[in-house]
Amino acid sequence: MARVAFVLTTCHEFEGVKVLSSVLKKHGHVTDAFITSEEHDYFRAVLDFRPDVIAIYATTGQHEWPYPYIRRWKKELAHLKVVMGGPHPSHDLEPLTHTDVIDATIKGEAEYALLELVAAWESNTTLEFIPNVAFLAPSGVPVQNPIRPVISDLDELPFPDVDIFYKYPFLRSKRVLQVHASRGCQNSCTYCSVGTMKKDWVSGKKGEKFNRTKSVDYLCDEINDVLARYPGFRMINFGDAALNMYSGWLAEFAEKWPERVGLPFACNININYLDEQDIIALKRAGCVSVQFGLESGSEDVRLKIYKKGYTDDVVFGIPKLLRKHKLTFRTNNIMGSPAETLDDMFETVRVNKKIKPDGCTVLIYRSFRSTALGQQDFELGRIDEGKDIGPSIQHDSAIIRDDVHEVVNLQKLFNVAVYVPGGIPLVRALIRLPRNRLFEVTQLSFLWYQHAVVSGFGMLDDFLLGLKNVRNIFQPTRRKRLPQRVSLADRMDTGAQATV
């Protein structure tokens, strides 16, 4: 049986990694996860595990960090194989061109693809018949195998393997347990990868559903299994795109969760599919705080550009119901997309002031090749591709616009504009100043308070978590040398003639 090491640079319990590990262990393999901030000597920690396979979860902008480590590990372990999964290789096969690092990638859901890939490497057999896997053919051409149907019944999977993360004292001592109850999202927003996932991550099999939930009974059993071994958790955070994926599910959840688990929780919601009965069900179940994506204060931008689906009636109506039933709420907001002017962004400030959220999370728009809007940005030359802003969507913008300086400063001072009396004219003046650490500290202070106090994550836990991940958030902006880009799509064998 193989030894598989998951390498991670963000101090967080990743749901996908937990499930991948549990599936591998169920079939006799040995797994472990390694987080850079939690290891004294990261290179030695992974090497001492003596892995046969290194598995990387990669998002765009944060996919190359392990390459130097891998080159060193491969010098020590001649048999070592490396696979990359996650959003980045699911939409871009460029990692396969790093032949001294990456041996294969996986597109879409990886549970059974990774299991079969590990088995193929163990037996030294071909990869060409493993759905979802991509590899470099002997000719040097990337080959993406066809996609298998998604897992229709999430209850068929073993419980996520939390042990590989809770071996670390910090993660198991936090008061909040991170959980997912579903996969998918009702929306297909143009700034998000979900829209392309719904097209590219499914096989097209009749009846196949991208949006799926665990049964309420399975979810309660899963949580109780964790709590039996790690009883210190005092709250649950559901990381799903929206806990109200299906209204009937939410009603059953409200009946069973208080009796079978009983812990308070925070969650994301989709306000376009939320009514007062759903809010009552959330409150009855033990919800203490919700978060939803406003993104833009302009109805035209939300409907016509972002394809968000939220009318102003929904944006102004749902918060009143949340306050009526005493649920605190926070908004997600985007600054700096090419669809918006600076005045549009201040309209987002004004809408937040009107609906009075208990907190505002504010991110800087980033163009990804995996999103409809991002693809348009690259095609129209809206991106400064020589500007390396690091992996974070909290730090800087690569969009080419004359007011990018003001946009980035507004993102840092957004909460000042919303919550401080006279904040809008004050911030309009401040954003003209040079970028500085005080603006960044201001942003982090608001975010820390809102996340820790409003959503109940705990002041100390959230502070320490921020310290562990601060390098990922605020990497300095650099200029990078651009290689001559050859479109993989132009020379890629997509396996169009193959069948699963």
C-alpha positions as CSV (number, residue, x, y, z in Angstrom):
1,M,0.0,0.0,0.0
2,A,1.1,3.6,-0.8
3,R,2.1,6.4,1.6
4,V,0.5,9.7,0.5
5,A,1.5,13.1,1.9
6,F,-0.8,16.1,1.5
7,V,1.3,19.3,1.5
8,L,-0.4,22.6,2.5
9,T,0.8,26.1,3.1
10,T,-2.4,27.5,4.7
11,C,-3.2,26.7,8.3
12,H,-6.8,25.5,7.8
13,E,-8.7,22.2,7.7
14,F,-9.4,21.6,4.0
15,E,-12.6,19.5,3.5
16,G,-11.5,18.1,0.2
17,V,-8.2,16.9,1.7
18,K,-10.0,15.3,4.6
19,V,-12.3,13.3,2.3
20,L,-9.5,12.3,0.0
21,S,-7.5,11.0,3.0
22,S,-10.5,9.0,4.4
23,V,-11.1,7.3,1.0
24,L,-7.4,6.4,0.7
25,K,-7.3,5.0,4.2
26,K,-10.5,3.0,3.7
27,H,-8.6,1.2,0.9
28,G,-5.5,0.5,3.0
29,H,-3.2,3.4,2.1
30,V,-1.3,5.4,4.7
31,T,-1.9,9.2,4.6
32,D,-0.8,12.4,6.5
33,A,-1.1,16.1,6.0
34,F,1.7,18.6,6.5
35,I,1.2,22.4,7.1
36,T,4.1,24.7,6.7
37,S,3.3,26.9,9.7
38,E,3.0,23.9,12.0
39,E,6.3,22.1,11.2
40,H,9.6,23.2,12.6
41,D,11.5,21.7,9.7
42,Y,9.0,21.3,6.8
43,F,11.4,19.5,4.4
44,R,12.5,17.0,7.1
45,A,8.9,16.4,8.4
46,V,7.7,15.3,5.0
47,L,10.8,13.4,4.1
48,D,10.7,11.4,7.4
49,F,7.2,10.3,6.5
50,R,8.8,8.6,3.4
51,P,5.9,9.3,1.0
52,D,5.4,7.4,-2.2
53,V,3.0,10.2,-3.4
54,I,2.9,13.9,-2.7
55,A,-0.6,15.4,-3.2
56,I,-1.0,19.2,-3.7
57,Y,-4.3,21.1,-3.3
58,A,-3.7,24.2,-5.6
59,T,-5.6,27.4,-6.2
60,T,-4.3,29.8,-8.9
61,G,-1.5,32.0,-7.5
62,Q,-0.8,29.5,-4.7
63,H,0.2,26.5,-6.8
64,E,4.0,26.9,-7.2
65,W,5.0,27.3,-3.5
66,P,5.9,23.6,-3.0
67,Y,8.0,23.2,-6.2
68,P,11.4,23.9,-4.5
69,Y,10.5,21.4,-1.7
70,I,9.5,18.8,-4.3
71,R,12.7,19.1,-6.3
72,R,14.6,18.4,-3.1
73,W,12.3,15.5,-2.0
74,K,12.7,13.9,-5.4
75,K,16.4,13.9,-5.0
76,E,16.1,11.9,-1.8
77,L,13.2,9.7,-2.9
78,A,13.8,8.4,-6.4
79,H,10.4,6.7,-6.6
80,L,8.4,9.7,-5.5
81,K,5.3,10.7,-7.6
82,V,3.5,14.1,-7.4
83,V,-0.1,14.9,-8.2
84,M,-1.8,18.3,-8.2
85,G,-5.5,18.7,-7.8
86,G,-7.9,21.6,-6.9
87,P,-9.2,24.6,-8.9
88,H,-6.0,25.5,-10.6
89,P,-5.0,22.3,-12.5
90,S,-8.7,21.7,-13.1
91,H,-8.7,24.6,-15.5
92,D,-5.1,24.9,-16.6
93,L,-2.7,22.1,-17.4
94,E,0.4,24.3,-17.2
95,P,1.7,22.5,-14.1
96,L,2.3,19.5,-16.3
97,T,5.0,21.4,-18.1
98,H,7.1,21.3,-15.0
99,T,8.2,17.8,-15.7
100,D,10.7,17.7,-12.8
101,V,7.9,18.5,-10.3
102,I,4.4,17.4,-11.4
103,D,3.7,13.8,-12.7
104,A,-0.1,14.1,-13.0
105,T,-3.0,16.4,-12.3
106,I,-6.7,15.7,-11.4
107,K,-9.6,17.7,-12.7
108,G,-12.8,18.1,-10.7
109,E,-13.8,15.6,-7.9
110,A,-10.7,13.6,-7.0
111,E,-11.8,10.9,-4.5
112,Y,-11.8,7.9,-6.9
113,A,-9.4,9.4,-9.5
114,L,-6.7,9.7,-6.8
115,L,-7.4,6.2,-5.6
116,E,-7.0,4.8,-9.1
117,L,-4.0,7.0,-9.8
118,V,-2.1,5.7,-6.7
119,A,-3.0,2.1,-7.7
120,A,-1.6,2.7,-11.2
121,W,1.6,4.1,-9.9
122,E,2.0,1.2,-7.5
123,S,1.5,-1.3,-10.4
124,N,3.4,0.8,-12.9
125,T,0.5,0.8,-15.3
126,T,-0.8,3.5,-17.8
127,L,-2.7,6.5,-16.7
128,E,-4.6,7.0,-19.9
129,F,-7.7,5.2,-18.8
130,I,-8.2,6.9,-15.5
131,P,-11.1,9.4,-15.7
132,N,-10.3,13.0,-14.5
133,V,-6.5,12.4,-14.6
134,A,-4.2,14.4,-16.8
135,F,-0.6,13.6,-17.7
136,L,2.1,14.4,-20.2
137,A,2.3,12.0,-23.1
138,P,5.7,10.8,-24.3
139,S,5.3,13.3,-27.2
140,G,5.3,16.1,-24.6
141,V,1.6,16.9,-25.2
142,P,-0.7,17.2,-22.1
143,V,-3.5,14.7,-22.1
144,Q,-6.7,15.4,-20.1
145,N,-8.7,12.2,-19.7
146,P,-12.6,12.5,-19.8
147,I,-14.5,13.2,-16.7
148,R,-16.3,10.6,-14.6
149,P,-19.8,11.3,-13.2
150,V,-19.8,13.2,-10.0
151,I,-20.5,11.3,-6.7
152,S,-24.3,11.5,-6.6
153,D,-24.7,10.3,-3.0
154,L,-22.3,12.0,-0.6
155,D,-23.3,9.6,2.1
156,E,-21.5,6.8,0.4
157,L,-18.2,8.4,1.3
158,P,-16.5,7.7,4.6
159,F,-16.4,10.5,7.2
160,P,-13.8,13.1,6.5
161,D,-10.4,12.3,8.1
162,V,-10.0,15.0,10.6
163,D,-7.1,13.3,12.4
164,I,-4.5,14.4,9.8
165,F,-5.3,18.0,10.8
166,Y,-6.1,17.6,14.5
167,K,-2.7,16.1,15.1
168,Y,-1.7,19.7,15.3
169,P,-2.4,21.2,18.8
170,F,-3.4,24.6,17.5
171,L,-6.1,23.2,15.1
172,R,-7.6,20.8,17.6
173,S,-7.7,23.4,20.4
174,K,-9.7,26.0,18.5
175,R,-13.3,26.5,19.6
176,V,-14.8,26.3,16.1
177,L,-15.1,23.1,14.1
178,Q,-15.0,23.5,10.3
179,V,-17.6,21.4,8.4
180,H,-19.2,21.1,5.0
181,A,-22.7,19.8,4.4
182,S,-22.9,20.1,0.6
183,R,-21.1,20.5,-2.7
184,G,-22.0,23.1,-5.3
185,C,-23.8,26.4,-5.4
186,Q,-27.2,27.6,-6.7
187,N,-25.6,30.5,-8.6
188,S,-23.2,30.7,-11.5
189,C,-21.6,34.1,-10.9
190,T,-19.2,35.3,-13.6
191,Y,-16.4,36.2,-11.1
192,C,-16.5,32.7,-9.6
193,S,-15.3,29.4,-10.9
194,V,-18.5,27.6,-10.2
195,G,-20.1,28.5,-13.5
196,T,-17.3,26.8,-15.4
197,M,-17.2,23.9,-12.9
198,K,-20.8,23.1,-13.7
199,K,-19.9,22.7,-17.4
200,D,-16.4,21.1,-17.1
201,W,-16.5,19.1,-13.9
202,V,-19.4,16.9,-14.9
203,S,-19.6,14.0,-17.3
204,G,-22.9,15.0,-18.9
205,K,-24.5,11.7,-17.7
206,K,-28.3,12.0,-17.6
207,G,-29.6,12.9,-14.1
208,E,-26.2,14.1,-12.9
209,K,-26.4,16.9,-10.3
210,F,-23.6,19.3,-9.5
211,N,-25.4,20.6,-6.4
212,R,-25.6,17.9,-3.7
213,T,-26.1,17.7,0.1
214,K,-25.2,15.1,2.7
215,S,-28.3,13.7,4.4
216,V,-29.1,15.4,7.8
217,D,-28.6,12.0,9.5
218,Y,-25.1,11.5,8.0
219,L,-24.1,15.0,8.9
220,C,-25.1,14.6,12.5
221,D,-23.3,11.3,12.7
222,E,-20.2,12.8,11.2
223,I,-20.1,15.7,13.7
224,N,-20.7,13.4,16.7
225,D,-17.9,11.1,15.5
226,V,-15.5,14.1,15.6
227,L,-16.8,15.4,19.0
228,A,-16.4,12.0,20.5
229,R,-12.7,12.2,19.9
230,Y,-12.2,15.9,20.0
231,P,-14.7,17.2,22.6
232,G,-13.3,20.7,22.9
233,F,-15.2,22.4,20.1
234,R,-17.9,24.8,21.1
235,M,-19.3,25.9,17.7
236,I,-19.6,24.8,14.1
237,N,-18.8,26.8,11.0
238,F,-20.4,25.5,7.8
239,G,-18.1,26.4,4.9
240,D,-20.6,25.6,2.2
241,A,-21.5,28.1,-0.5
242,A,-24.9,28.2,1.1
243,L,-26.5,26.0,3.8
244,N,-29.9,26.7,2.4
245,M,-29.1,24.7,-0.8
246,Y,-32.5,23.0,-0.5
247,S,-35.4,24.3,1.6
248,G,-36.7,20.8,2.6
249,W,-33.3,19.8,3.8
250,L,-33.1,22.9,6.0
251,A,-36.5,22.1,7.6
252,E,-35.3,18.6,8.5
253,F,-32.0,20.0,9.7
254,A,-33.8,22.3,12.1
255,E,-35.7,19.4,13.6
256,K,-32.7,17.0,14.1
257,W,-29.7,19.2,14.7
258,P,-30.6,20.7,18.1
259,E,-31.5,17.3,19.5
260,R,-28.6,15.2,18.0
261,V,-25.8,17.7,18.0
262,G,-26.9,20.9,19.7
263,L,-24.0,23.1,19.0
264,P,-24.5,26.7,17.8
265,F,-23.3,27.4,14.3
266,A,-22.5,30.1,11.6
267,C,-23.0,29.6,7.9
268,N,-23.2,31.2,4.5
269,I,-26.6,31.7,2.9
270,N,-27.9,32.5,-0.6
271,I,-30.4,35.3,-0.1
272,N,-32.0,34.7,-3.5
273,Y,-33.3,31.4,-2.3
274,L,-34.1,32.4,1.3
275,D,-37.5,33.2,2.8
276,E,-38.7,33.9,6.3
277,Q,-39.5,30.2,7.0
278,D,-35.9,29.3,6.2
279,I,-34.7,32.0,8.5
280,I,-37.0,30.7,11.3
281,A,-35.6,27.2,10.6
282,L,-32.0,28.5,10.9
283,K,-32.7,30.2,14.1
284,R,-34.5,27.2,15.6
285,A,-31.5,25.0,14.6
286,G,-29.1,27.1,16.6
287,C,-27.7,29.5,14.0
288,V,-26.0,32.6,15.5
289,S,-24.6,34.3,12.5
290,V,-24.9,34.2,8.7
291,Q,-22.9,35.6,5.8
292,F,-24.0,36.4,2.2
293,G,-22.5,37.8,-0.9
294,L,-23.6,41.3,-1.7
295,E,-20.5,41.9,-3.9
296,S,-21.8,45.2,-5.4
297,G,-24.2,47.9,-4.3
298,S,-25.2,48.4,-8.0
299,E,-28.2,46.3,-9.1
300,D,-27.1,46.6,-12.7
301,V,-23.6,45.2,-11.9
302,R,-25.1,42.4,-9.8
303,L,-27.6,41.3,-12.4
304,K,-26.0,42.1,-15.7
305,I,-22.3,41.7,-15.1
306,Y,-21.9,39.3,-12.2
307,K,-25.1,37.4,-12.9
308,K,-25.7,37.3,-9.2
309,G,-29.5,37.3,-9.4
310,Y,-30.0,39.6,-6.4
311,T,-32.4,42.5,-7.0
312,D,-32.5,45.5,-4.7
313,D,-35.7,44.2,-3.3
314,V,-33.9,41.1,-2.1
315,V,-30.9,43.0,-0.9
316,F,-32.9,45.4,1.3
317,G,-35.6,42.9,2.3
318,I,-33.7,39.9,3.7
319,P,-31.6,41.9,6.2
320,K,-34.9,43.2,7.8
321,L,-36.0,39.6,8.3
322,L,-32.6,38.6,9.7
323,R,-32.8,41.4,12.3
324,K,-36.4,40.5,13.1
325,H,-35.3,37.0,14.1
326,K,-32.2,38.3,15.8
327,L,-29.6,36.7,13.5
328,T,-26.4,38.7,13.1
329,F,-25.2,38.9,9.5
330,R,-22.1,39.9,7.5
331,T,-21.8,40.8,3.8
332,N,-19.1,39.8,1.3
333,N,-18.1,42.6,-1.1
334,I,-15.8,42.9,-4.1
335,M,-13.7,46.0,-5.0
336,G,-12.0,46.7,-8.3
337,S,-13.6,44.6,-11.0
338,P,-13.5,46.2,-14.5
339,A,-17.3,46.3,-14.4
340,E,-17.3,49.0,-11.7
341,T,-16.2,52.6,-11.4
342,L,-14.9,54.0,-8.1
343,D,-18.4,55.6,-7.7
344,D,-20.0,52.2,-8.1
345,M,-17.7,50.9,-5.3
346,F,-18.8,53.8,-3.0
347,E,-22.4,52.8,-3.8
348,T,-21.5,49.4,-2.3
349,V,-20.4,51.3,0.8
350,R,-23.7,53.2,0.8
351,V,-25.8,50.0,0.5
352,N,-24.0,48.5,3.4
353,K,-24.6,51.5,5.5
354,K,-28.4,51.2,4.7
355,I,-28.7,47.5,5.4
356,K,-26.5,47.7,8.5
357,P,-24.7,44.4,8.5
358,D,-22.8,43.4,11.6
359,G,-19.6,43.1,9.5
360,C,-18.3,43.5,6.0
361,T,-15.7,41.2,4.4
362,V,-14.1,43.1,1.5
363,L,-12.0,41.3,-1.2
364,I,-10.1,42.7,-4.2
365,Y,-11.4,41.4,-7.5
366,R,-9.0,39.0,-9.2
367,S,-9.2,37.6,-12.7
368,F,-9.0,33.9,-12.9
369,R,-8.9,31.9,-16.2
370,S,-11.4,29.6,-14.6
371,T,-14.2,32.3,-14.5
372,A,-16.3,33.8,-17.3
373,L,-15.4,37.3,-16.3
374,G,-11.7,36.5,-15.9
375,Q,-11.5,34.9,-19.3
376,Q,-12.9,38.1,-20.8
377,D,-10.4,40.1,-18.9
378,F,-7.4,38.1,-20.3
379,E,-8.9,38.2,-23.8
380,L,-9.4,42.0,-23.7
381,G,-6.0,42.7,-22.1
382,R,-7.3,44.1,-18.9
383,I,-4.6,42.3,-16.8
384,D,-1.1,43.4,-16.0
385,E,0.3,39.9,-16.4
386,G,3.8,41.1,-15.3
387,K,2.5,42.2,-11.9
388,D,2.9,39.4,-9.4
389,I,0.4,40.1,-6.5
390,G,0.8,36.8,-4.8
391,P,-2.0,34.3,-4.0
392,S,-4.2,36.6,-1.8
393,I,-7.4,38.5,-2.8
394,Q,-6.8,40.8,0.2
395,H,-3.6,42.5,-0.9
396,D,-3.4,44.1,-4.4
397,S,-5.0,44.2,-7.8
398,A,-3.5,43.3,-11.2
399,I,-6.3,45.0,-13.2
400,I,-5.1,47.7,-15.5
401,R,-7.0,50.9,-14.4
402,D,-6.0,54.5,-13.7
403,D,-7.5,54.4,-10.2
404,V,-6.1,51.1,-9.0
405,H,-4.3,52.9,-6.2
406,E,-7.6,54.3,-4.9
407,V,-9.4,51.0,-5.3
408,V,-6.9,49.1,-3.2
409,N,-7.0,51.8,-0.5
410,L,-10.8,51.7,-0.5
411,Q,-10.7,48.0,0.1
412,K,-8.5,48.6,3.2
413,L,-10.7,51.4,4.5
414,F,-14.1,50.1,3.4
415,N,-15.3,49.4,7.0
416,V,-14.3,52.9,8.1
417,A,-16.5,54.3,5.4
418,V,-19.4,52.1,6.5
419,Y,-19.2,52.3,10.3
420,V,-17.5,55.6,11.2
421,P,-19.8,58.7,11.2
422,G,-18.8,60.9,8.2
423,G,-16.8,57.9,6.9
424,I,-17.5,58.3,3.2
425,P,-16.1,61.8,2.7
426,L,-13.2,60.9,5.1
427,V,-12.3,57.8,3.1
428,R,-12.7,59.6,-0.2
429,A,-9.9,61.9,0.9
430,L,-7.7,59.1,2.5
431,I,-7.7,56.8,-0.5
432,R,-5.6,59.5,-2.4
433,L,-2.7,59.0,0.1
434,P,0.1,56.5,-0.6
435,R,-0.6,52.9,0.5
436,N,0.6,52.2,4.0
437,R,0.6,49.7,6.8
438,L,-1.9,51.7,8.8
439,F,-4.6,51.1,6.2
440,E,-3.8,47.4,6.2
441,V,-3.9,47.2,10.0
442,T,-7.2,49.0,10.0
443,Q,-8.7,46.5,7.6
444,L,-7.4,43.5,9.6
445,S,-8.7,45.0,12.8
446,F,-12.2,45.3,11.5
447,L,-12.0,41.8,10.0
448,W,-10.7,40.3,13.2
449,Y,-13.4,41.9,15.4
450,Q,-16.2,40.9,13.0
451,H,-15.0,37.4,12.5
452,A,-14.1,36.7,16.1
453,V,-16.9,38.5,17.9
454,V,-19.8,38.8,15.5
455,S,-19.5,35.3,14.1
456,G,-18.3,33.8,17.4
457,F,-14.9,32.4,16.3
458,G,-13.1,33.7,19.3
459,M,-10.6,36.6,19.6
460,L,-7.5,34.6,20.5
461,D,-8.2,31.8,18.0
462,D,-8.7,34.2,15.2
463,F,-5.7,36.3,16.1
464,L,-3.4,33.3,16.1
465,L,-4.9,32.0,12.9
466,G,-4.2,35.3,11.2
467,L,-0.6,35.3,12.4
468,K,-0.1,31.8,11.0
469,N,-1.4,32.8,7.5
470,V,-0.3,36.5,7.3
471,R,2.4,35.7,4.8
472,N,-0.1,34.2,2.4
473,I,-2.3,37.4,2.7
474,F,0.3,40.1,2.4
475,Q,3.1,38.9,0.1
476,P,4.8,42.0,-1.5
477,T,3.8,42.9,-5.0
478,R,6.7,42.2,-7.5
479,R,7.3,42.4,-11.2
480,K,7.8,39.0,-12.9
481,R,9.3,38.0,-16.2
482,L,6.7,36.6,-18.5
483,P,7.5,33.4,-20.4
484,Q,6.3,33.1,-24.0
485,R,2.9,31.6,-23.4
486,V,1.8,28.8,-25.7
487,S,-1.8,27.9,-25.4
488,L,-2.2,24.4,-24.1
489,A,-5.6,24.3,-25.6
490,D,-4.1,24.6,-29.1
491,R,-1.8,21.6,-28.7
492,M,-3.6,19.5,-26.1
493,D,-5.1,16.0,-26.7
494,T,-8.3,16.3,-24.8
495,G,-9.2,12.7,-25.4
496,A,-12.3,13.7,-27.3
497,Q,-12.6,10.4,-29.0
498,A,-12.3,8.4,-25.8
499,T,-15.2,7.1,-23.7
500,V,-15.5,6.4,-20.0
